[in-house]
Structure formats: C-alpha cells, structure tokens
C-alpha cells in the first residue's frame, strides 16, 4: 500500500501521519504545502478536502481521506497500534477526541503564534497558555506510573499526542517539570526510532 501525503512536516498533525507510516513501513510521497501559503484553499486542494486543512492523504485507489486522527485510525486497523480489545480501542478514541478538542487547540495554537507569527512567548494570551498547561498537566497525571496512554504498548493515542507535545517547548512550555511526559516522550521516540525531542526545539527564541 502506497499513498500520497499532502501537508507540511512542521505541522504536528502531518507529523503524526508520517510517524505511523514510517513505523508500519508504508511508503508515501510527500507533497509539501507551505504553512500560511494559501495552498490549502486552491480549487485543487479543496477537491481533496473541502475544509481546506492539512493533512490529506490520497490512497492508492485515488480516494482522499482528511483529518489526521481519522487517517491514523485507517492505517492502524489490524496493526499493533490499535488494540483489538473493544474497551481499549474506545480508550484510544477517547484520547484522539481529547487531543483535537483540548490539546491541539491550545498547545499547537500557542506554538503556531510563536513559530509562524513571530509572537513572543511573553505576549501569548494568558488564557491560552493556562488551557495549554492544563492539558499538559492532565497528560502528566495520566502518564504517572505508565509507559503509554492505553494498555502496555504504544498506540495511535500516543502517536496522536506525541508531535505537538514534543514541540511544546517551542511555545515556552516547560516539560522539565513534567517527568512522566518526558519519560513517555523518550519511550515513544525509542519505539518509533525518532531523535531526542530536544533536537526539534533548538533555536526557538522564547522572548
């Protein structure tokens, strides 16, 4: 199975798809879309995803699929990354929904304002920062005494939350005070063959 991936690897939502594809050995062609370029609003892109958001994948048979976590669920079916147990599979979904509702709109948005808009960390909306910290604290509590979010092995719940959590320091969020998250990140990196998360955060000015 091969597929086409439309998106920018600076986006955590795109990175999650890459992480899973690489882990499963699924070959794909990346069609790079520059952030804030307007390329997701072209007629050609809107045919793939009328919402005008990346990532989008185009499957081998030509069918498009959007929404990063839906893409993860599609590729994870029948693999070790999505539990067969009905309850554990639902717990994975619980984290996927939470990630898009509470984590991505806070942690990722704060990062985007710093990385793409050039806003200083000190100038970020305090309510946004507070909600992002609340999301990270919830993860810290959930991961205390655990290696992964669901069950005893890495699932797409972990993959979905990994990208933007690794990038959180780029928005000034201090992960050094969250040892369970740091241990979880290291475990995920080991499973997925990724470099240490600090490498992704070098050179970002916090202002």
Secondary structure, 3 states (H helix, E strand, C coil): CEEEEEECCCCHHHHHHHHHHHHHCCEEEEEECCCCCCHHHCHHHHHHCCCCCCCEEECCCCCEEECHHHHHHHHHCCCCCCCCCHHHHHHHHHHHHHHHHHHHHHHHHHHHHHHCCCCCHHHCCHHHHHHHHHHHHHHHHHHCCCCCCCCCCCCHHHHHHHHHHHCHHHHCCCCCCCHHHHHHHHHHHHHHCCCCCHHHHCCCCCC
